[in-house]
Amino acid sequence: SNLKINSDDAAFLLGKNSQKTIISINLNFFYHQEVRQIFLNTKKESIFIDLINRILIIKNTLNEKKIIFKNNNVEQTYIDLIRDVIFNKKKCCNFQEGIKINNYISKFKNI
């Protein structure tokens, strides 16, 4: 792409975890519309998450539940992070969890 950042333009990962759950991840910077969605399908229900519009939908054969979350902004995220550090709360991930996530990303990139 023409982005001037040090990042991969696209990635598709397909795998299974230790419980034999199939997992697929599709990241794409080529798409001209901003999309941040997560789909989860289980034996009992389907879950749809739209991160941009802050919508969560949980649907099974009988019911559908829709939740719209309040709007967060970057400033509030930084404030929450600082409060977590100062007051030892657990709203954001800690440093070790962040390192663990980065290690997972590095492993995926090397597959």
Helices and strands as residue ranges (DSSP letters): E 10-16, E 22-28, E 37-41, E 46-50, E 55-59, E 64-68, H 74-87, H 95-109
